[in-house]
């Protein structure tokens, strides 16, 4: 999923299976 850093920039975090199940549950 995509996390937003303190400076507002997005970085992609790779999480197995969970990201595939609920990709939009976390921003």
C-alpha positions as CSV (number, residue, x, y, z in Angstrom):
1,X,0.0,0.0,0.0
2,X,1.0,3.6,-0.1
3,X,2.2,5.5,2.9
4,X,2.5,9.2,3.2
5,X,5.7,10.5,4.8
6,X,5.8,13.5,7.1
7,X,6.8,15.7,4.1
8,X,3.7,14.5,2.3
9,X,5.6,12.4,-0.2
10,X,4.3,8.9,-1.0
11,X,6.3,5.8,-0.7
12,X,5.2,2.3,-1.5
13,X,5.3,-0.2,1.3
14,X,5.4,-3.9,0.3
15,X,3.3,-6.0,2.6
16,X,2.6,-9.6,1.5
17,X,-1.0,-10.8,1.1
18,X,-2.5,-8.1,3.3
19,X,-2.0,-5.4,0.6
20,X,-3.7,-7.7,-1.9
21,X,-6.7,-8.2,0.4
22,X,-7.3,-4.6,1.5
23,X,-5.2,-2.3,-0.6
24,X,-7.2,0.8,0.4
25,X,-7.7,0.1,4.1
26,X,-4.5,2.0,4.9
27,X,-3.5,5.3,3.3
